[in-house]
Amino acid sequence: MSAEPHPTLPPVRLPSDAELARDALVAPLFARAVRLARWAGPHTRVDIGGELAAAQLPEAAAVLGLDPTDEEGPVLASQAWRVAVDTGLVDVAEPEEGGAEESGTEESGTAAPGEDLALVAGGAPGEVLDLWLAALDTVLADAAVPDLDDLVDALDAGGEIDFDRLDWNPSREADFLDGVLANLYLLTVSEHGASDGPVPLPVLAASMVIPEGMGEPTDAVLEQVSDAMMRLDDQFRQLEPIGLVEFRPVDEALMTEADDEEFAAAGSAGGPSRGEVDDEDVSRYGLVRLTPLGLYGIRARMLEAGVTAPAVGELADKGADALLDAVSGYPEGAAQAEIEQWLAGRELQGAVAELLAAARGADEGGPLRRLRCQQALAPAGPEAEPAVRAVLDDAELGGLARVWLSERGVADVPAPDEAMVFWLTVDTIAAQLAADGETAELPLLMRSLTEHHTAFFDQVWRVEHPATAYVLETMGRMHPDKKAAKEARKAAFKARSRQA
């Protein structure tokens, strides 16, 4: 994604680095990697590629508290060792190639705790998180590799993997998984998306397979959704131990009961607007949720790829102009959270004056900046009154100031003149359109703003506001009163002619 004037993604709310680092340290796979790094020493033997020697896998499994006689124990130990090596928690010296043939004995490399292991106990939270991100890269790479059954099916007569039969493209598989995680991130941070709730697995599969705007999916598309869902079921099982997600796998009994069409139906029914679908039925198809650590990890990867992925609190040390410009593109809840963090620790009267100054402007973004400024001032107490009174005579801010003072019952607030009333009406509707578009509530706002002013449309087209014609055209489409809507269209024509 390319950078735009406003963020391409809604801002995410993240815990502190210290809290995230604690989550990273207790993630099962990362914790196992740390334990093996502390275990590594003169007795440890590695093969070509730094893999732990097969003979030592049972011992490594026992170190991790796993059953060395169970097939899963050595597999988990091998995975944890690979993470330890890739993150620098372990340093390995691989055996020299050809050394076994020359000496007539089996050669092996050695391993020892790496320098980065000290960061686990003594590093800053950011350093711990960097180690975890390196571990995440390893796990994501492993998750993009075909499972063992697929590899076995792709063996040729000579026991070699037939990659043409496997139909595996590493870059394509990595891009697919990145796309899925990006969609899951967006559903999580969107104000009207999944929020903190889990997302049904078929929803993610369908988001990657079904083209936008497609009506009834074809049988071929339904089969692709089903295949993608089962692939994701396997991948999320691998991603859960690193702390990226909380995952409820697909009910194994369901795999034999449901066909492709039922899987796809679960995708359409199990989305964020699934209505009255039974939650237990949906959960059988698998549920996944990014953890706070997972949100941190996916955001870090997005930032590295050049995607604009803001986080609440990033603007705390910026000026009011940067704050209002940024939060103008945020959902309302995220904007309020960002504003509150910006105000915290600032002297209120000075902060209010700075916000009001930043809210000025006849540019296209001005109305929404003033709306966010009004939102920022809403919780302010009496100490903000001098700064607000100072803009009572300002053509752009005087109406906002009068509203704020009147809502607090302040005496001697001067009544606005007619020009200010009309200007504030245009500015308010323009701000609402910029924030939320043409919502169902907007006609009610239009009625409220216009019904108390006789000959409103005879006067408003003369307002010196850059959005006058645009607002009147919108009122001509949306005003609930047909007569008023017709008058708005006539006024819009006059405003356009005047501007021309």
Buried (B, 14 or more C-beta within 10 A) or exposed (E): EEEEEBBBBBBBBBBEBEBBBBBBBEBBBBBBBBBBBBBBEEEBBBBEEBBBBEEBBBBBBBBBEBEBEEEEBBEBBBBBBBBBBBBBBBBBEBBEEEEEEEEEEEBBBBBBBBEBBEBBEEBEBEBBBBBBBBBBBBBBBBBBBBBEEBEEEBEEEEEEBEEEEBEBEEEEBBEBBBEBBBBBBBBBBBEEBBEEEBBBBBBBBBBBBBEEEEEEBEEEBBBBBBBBBBBBBBBBBBBBBBBBBBBBBBEEEBEEEBEBBBBBBBBBBBBBEBEEBEEEEBBBBBBBBBBBBBBBBBBBBBEEEEBBBBBBBEBBEEEBBBBBBBBBBBBBBBBBBBBBBBBEEBEBBEBBBBBBBBBBBEEEBBBBBBBBBBBBBEEBEEEBBEBBBBBBEBBBBBBBBBBBBEEBEBEEBEEBEEEBBBBBBBBBBBBBBBBEEEEEEBBEBBBEBBEEBEEBBEBBBEBEBBBBBBBBBBBBEBBEBEEBBEBBBBBBBBBBEEEE
